[in-house]
Every structure is written in C-alpha cells, then in structure tokens.
C-alpha cells in the first residue's frame, strides 16, 4: 500500500515506520528544507514486546505523491488550517504551505486526520482543501527522546479508530485496507461509525488535563500548585459537561476522568511514577511547552463551543489565562 504521512513527528513516525517495516510504500511530507535529511527513523516500543524498528532511509518529500493510496495527517492542531490569529503557524508547518494547500494540490486519495479535530477546524480544513476528510483517533502515543528516537506506547486496548463515514463511499475500500495493514504491522486499527463525534467529545473532556501539564510546568510540579490544580479539576468538570452534549466520549476517558479529584490525582501520579516512570516524562515532553500554541488554539475553540451550547466555563477561562491568554476563536 502507498501511504503518505503529512508530518514526521513522533506520531507520524510510529505509523510510518511500522508500515514501512512490513513492506508498505511510505512517504513522509515535511518542510522543503527537511526533505534532504538522511537520518534514520527509529521507533522503540516501551510497553509489551519491547520492539525496536529502524527505517534507515525514510523517504521524505515536500509534496504529496500523485500515486498515494491514502494520506495520514499527523501535524499539530494549530497547524491544520491557515489562521491569521495563530501567527501563521499553519503555513510554517510546510514551509509556507498549509496542510490544506498540500491536500488541495494532491491526489484524490482518502485523507485521514489523526490530529484531534474539533468541528470548526474540520469545517475550515474541508473548505480550504476543497475536499472531505476522514477523522480518526490515534491508538498510539510517543515522544522523541534526546537520541532522536521515538519511544512509543501501543496497545490493543485503545486501537486506532477511523471514521467509516468520514469520506466519500469510494474511499471505504482503501480505508479498510489501511486498517488491515496497520493491524498486521502491530498497530491495531479498525473502522467505526461516529469516530468524528467521539473524537470531539473525548478531546473536549480531556483537554484541561492536557493543558494543565503546560500550565503547571510539568505533571509533578502541577501537583504542588494547589491553585492551578483546583482550577484544572473544576475545568475538567466543565469540559465533561460540554462533552456530554457533543457526543460519546471514549470509554477509557470516562473511566480515567472518574478518578480525577483533589484526593486521587496525587496518589495516582505517585503510582505511575512507581510503575511507569517514563510515562510521566512523556507527558512532560509531549504536552508541555512544545504544544503551547496548540493548547491555546484548542482552548479557545472549546470555550467557543461552550458558549454556543450554553455551558459556562469560568474555570477553563482561568486555566487559559494562566497559560498566557488565548487567541480569539473564529
């Protein structure tokens, strides 16, 4: 299968390296100045089989190949669509070209967005790209360590979900093949209905906890800041209330959110530090200042959805103010 991956960060590399390792034809679309990079891509699975895969010479390109069977988009939330209030982050994602530009100039292959995708951004992307896109929810997580190696968590308990109704009917066969190829590569995946709505609800419910790592200066430091911690817990309750109006939240998220409270967070983090200390490092590296622009853009959109649906979110407003304000949502 010919798979193009827009973005070569940790998420893109996990999917691309696994597919390439089993023989699929994978191209990574990167900024033009990075297209000549010859360094290998290495992915180490932290959990389970302790597997290590190396792609010695990843194929890098500045455009989506004309013969792509499917396109996976793995860039940040704030890089999906050109927005003047995001200081041109989307254009910088592809050396002056946005993801929408790349899709508009690319082949008519299914475009699967693995980035958290809220309604406004989906509508803007489809309008700018002049095509329908397929929402998906990644079932993997990972970060680039100091060696430039991706450390990854992959589990069957949270497979990659691809919206079976996201694109045109003719796109279903290549999406089914993609799910099969991912699963055979050790990245469980399947098609399901209403993944787009589940993605919106899950992202909304979980957003304050993600942004809190940035706001608190890391997971451990957050627990020592009682003021921010109380704000995060209140903001999470507000976001869950909004999420219930938006769609069905992923089961694992509901289970986790039940244990979010002033008396449970600290013992929970202590347990993670004991049993899986590297996961805390992943949280700090992946959801810290690196995603600051994404947190601000996503937070503004969540507030906008709250206003549209009559959900008051003062705690989330305080959390975003602690992050340094937020761009005005469209």
C-alpha positions in Angstrom: 0.0 0.0 0.0 1.3 3.5 -0.8 0.8 5.6 2.3 1.7 9.3 2.6 2.2 10.8 6.1 2.0 14.6 6.4 4.3 15.3 9.4 7.3 13.4 10.7 7.0 13.9 14.4 6.6 11.1 16.9 3.1 10.2 15.9 3.8 10.2 12.1 7.0 8.1 12.7 5.2 5.5 14.7 2.7 4.8 12.0 5.1 5.3 9.1 8.0 3.2 10.4 5.7 0.3 11.4 4.0 0.3 7.9 7.4 0.6 6.1 8.9 -2.1 8.1 6.3 -4.6 6.9 6.9 -3.6 3.3 4.4 -0.8 2.6 5.5 2.2 0.5 5.7 5.1 2.9 6.4 8.8 2.1 6.7 11.5 4.8 5.8 15.0 3.7 8.0 17.5 5.6 9.1 21.1 5.2 11.2 21.6 2.0 14.3 22.3 3.9 14.0 18.9 5.7 13.4 16.9 2.5 17.1 16.1 2.1 17.6 14.8 5.7 19.2 11.3 5.6 19.0 10.4 9.2 17.2 7.1 10.1 13.8 7.0 11.9 13.9 4.7 14.9 10.8 3.6 17.0 11.2 1.7 20.3 8.0 0.3 21.8 8.1 0.9 25.6 5.3 -1.5 26.6 4.6 -5.1 25.6 7.1 -6.6 23.2 9.8 -4.1 23.8 10.1 -3.9 20.0 12.6 -1.7 18.0 12.1 -0.8 14.4 14.6 1.2 12.2 13.9 2.8 8.9 17.4 3.5 7.6 16.5 5.9 4.8 13.0 7.3 5.2 11.5 8.7 2.0 11.0 12.5 2.6 9.1 14.8 0.2 7.8 18.3 0.2 4.6 17.3 -1.7 2.1 14.5 -1.5 3.0 11.9 -4.2 0.4 11.7 -7.0 0.1 7.9 -6.6 -0.7 7.9 -2.9 -3.4 5.4 -1.9 -4.1 7.1 1.4 -2.9 10.2 3.3 -2.4 10.3 7.0 -2.2 13.8 8.6 -0.3 13.9 11.9 0.6 17.6 12.4 -0.5 19.7 15.4 -4.0 21.0 15.9 -2.8 24.6 15.3 -1.1 23.7 12.0 -4.1 22.2 10.2 -5.6 25.4 8.6 -4.2 28.9 7.9 -5.4 31.2 10.7 -4.3 34.9 11.0 -4.8 34.7 14.8 -2.3 31.8 15.1 0.6 33.9 13.7 0.9 31.8 10.5 1.7 28.5 12.4 -0.1 26.5 9.7 1.9 28.0 6.9 5.2 27.4 8.8 4.2 23.7 9.2 5.1 23.1 5.5 7.5 25.8 4.6 4.9 28.4 3.6 2.3 25.8 2.6 -0.6 24.7 4.8 -1.9 21.2 5.1 -5.0 22.5 3.2 -2.7 23.6 0.4 -1.0 20.2 0.3 -4.3 18.4 0.1 -5.7 20.7 -2.5 -2.7 20.1 -4.8 -2.5 16.4 -4.0 -4.3 13.3 -5.4 -7.9 12.3 -4.6 -6.9 9.8 -2.1 -8.6 9.4 1.3 -7.2 12.0 3.8 -7.2 10.7 7.4 -6.6 13.3 10.1 -5.1 11.7 13.3 -4.8 15.1 15.0 -7.6 16.0 17.4 -10.2 17.6 15.2 -12.9 19.9 16.5 -15.9 20.9 14.4 -14.7 24.4 13.4 -11.3 23.1 12.4 -12.8 20.2 10.4 -15.1 22.6 8.5 -12.3 25.1 7.9 -10.0 22.3 6.6 -12.6 20.8 4.3 -13.4 24.2 2.9 -9.8 25.2 2.4 -8.8 21.9 1.0 -12.0 21.6 -1.1 -12.5 18.0 -0.1 -13.9 15.9 2.6 -11.6 14.5 5.2 -11.9 11.4 7.5 -11.5 11.9 11.2 -9.6 9.3 13.2 -8.4 8.7 16.8 -4.9 7.5 17.2 -4.3 4.5 19.4 -0.6 5.2 20.0 1.4 7.8 21.8 5.1 8.6 22.0 7.8 11.2 22.2 11.2 11.9 20.7 13.9 11.4 23.3 17.4 13.0 23.4 18.7 10.5 20.9 16.1 11.4 18.3 14.5 8.0 18.9 10.7 7.7 19.2 9.7 6.0 22.4 6.2 4.6 21.8 3.2 3.1 23.7 1.0 0.8 21.5 -1.9 -1.2 23.0 -4.8 -3.3 21.7 -7.0 -1.7 24.5 -7.1 1.5 22.6 -6.9 0.8 18.8 -6.7 3.5 16.2 -10.3 4.3 15.2 -11.0 5.5 11.6 -14.4 7.0 10.8 -16.1 4.7 8.3 -18.4 7.5 7.2 -15.9 10.4 7.1 -15.1 10.4 3.4 -16.8 9.6 0.2 -18.2 6.0 -0.3 -15.5 5.2 -2.8 -12.9 5.8 -0.1 -14.0 3.0 2.2 -12.0 0.2 0.5 -8.6 1.9 0.9 -9.5 2.9 4.5 -10.4 -0.8 5.2 -7.1 -1.8 3.7 -5.3 0.8 5.8 -6.8 -0.6 9.0 -5.8 -4.1 7.9 -2.2 -3.0 7.1 -1.9 -1.2 10.4 -3.1 -4.1 12.4 -0.8 -6.5 10.6 2.1 -4.1 11.4 1.3 -4.3 15.1 -0.7 -1.1 15.4 -4.3 -2.3 16.0 -6.8 -0.3 13.9 -10.4 -0.6 12.8 -13.2 1.4 11.1 -16.1 2.5 13.3 -19.1 4.8 12.9 -19.2 8.3 14.5 -15.5 8.5 15.2 -15.6 12.2 14.4 -18.1 12.9 17.1 -16.3 10.6 19.6 -13.1 12.5 18.8 -14.7 15.8 19.5 -16.3 14.7 22.8 -13.1 12.9 24.0 -10.8 15.8 23.1 -13.1 18.3 24.9 -13.4 16.2 28.0 -9.7 15.6 28.3 -8.4 19.0 27.2 -8.0 20.6 30.7 -5.8 17.8 31.9 -3.6 18.0 28.8 -3.3 21.8 29.1 -2.6 21.6 32.8 0.8 20.0 32.2 1.8 23.1 30.3 0.2 25.4 32.8 1.7 23.7 35.8 5.2 23.4 34.4 5.1 19.6 34.3 3.0 16.8 35.8 4.9 16.7 39.1 5.1 20.5 39.5 1.4 20.8 38.8 0.6 18.7 41.8 2.5 21.1 44.1 0.5 24.1 42.9 -2.8 23.8 44.7 -4.4 26.8 43.0 -3.8 25.6 39.5 -4.7 22.1 40.5 -8.1 23.2 41.8 -8.7 25.2 38.6 -7.8 22.1 36.5 -10.3 19.9 38.4 -13.1 22.4 38.0 -12.3 23.0 34.3 -12.4 19.2 33.8 -15.9 19.0 35.2 -17.0 21.9 32.9 -15.4 20.2 29.9 -17.0 16.8 30.7 -20.4 18.6 30.9 -19.8 20.1 27.5 -18.5 16.8 26.1 -21.7 15.0 27.1 -23.6 17.4 24.8 -21.2 16.9 21.9 -21.1 13.1 21.5 -20.0 9.8 23.1 -16.7 10.0 25.0 -14.2 7.2 24.5 -14.8 4.6 27.3 -11.2 4.8 28.5 -11.5 8.5 29.0 -14.7 8.2 31.1 -13.0 5.6 33.3 -10.0 7.8 33.8 -12.0 11.0 34.4 -13.9 9.3 37.3 -10.7 9.3 39.3 -9.8 13.0 38.7 -10.2 14.8 42.0 -8.1 16.5 44.7 -7.7 13.3 46.7 -6.9 11.0 43.8 -4.6 12.9 41.5 -1.5 12.9 43.7 -1.7 9.2 44.7 -2.4 8.3 41.0 0.7 10.2 39.8 2.7 8.6 42.6 1.6 5.2 41.4 2.5 6.0 37.8 5.9 7.2 38.9 6.5 3.9 40.6 5.2 1.6 37.9 5.9 3.5 34.7 8.2 6.5 35.4 8.9 7.1 31.7 5.2 7.8 31.0 5.5 10.9 33.2 8.4 12.0 31.2 6.3 11.5 28.0 3.6 13.7 29.5 6.0 16.5 30.3 7.8 16.4 27.0 4.8 15.9 24.7 2.2 18.0 26.4 4.4 20.7 27.9 5.6 23.9 26.3 6.1 22.1 23.0 2.3 22.2 22.4 1.7 25.6 24.0 0.3 27.1 20.7 -2.0 24.0 20.3 -3.3 24.4 23.9 -4.2 28.0 23.3 -5.9 27.4 20.0 -7.8 24.3 21.2 -8.8 26.0 24.4 -10.2 29.0 22.5 -12.3 26.6 20.4 -13.6 24.6 23.4 -14.7 27.9 25.0 -16.4 28.8 21.8 -18.3 25.5 21.7 -19.3 26.1 25.4 -20.8 29.5 24.6 -22.7 28.0 21.6 -24.2 25.3 23.7 -24.9 27.3 26.9 -22.2 25.7 29.1 -20.5 28.2 31.4 -16.7 27.5 31.6 -15.2 30.1 34.0 -12.6 27.6 35.3 -11.4 26.9 31.8 -11.1 30.6 31.1 -8.9 30.9 34.3 -6.8 28.0 33.1 -6.2 29.6 29.7 -5.4 32.9 31.3 -2.8 31.1 33.4 -1.3 29.8 30.2 -1.0 33.4 29.0 -4.3 34.2 27.3 -5.7 32.6 24.2 -6.2 33.5 20.6 -9.7 34.7 19.6 -11.8 31.8 18.2 -13.5 32.3 14.8 
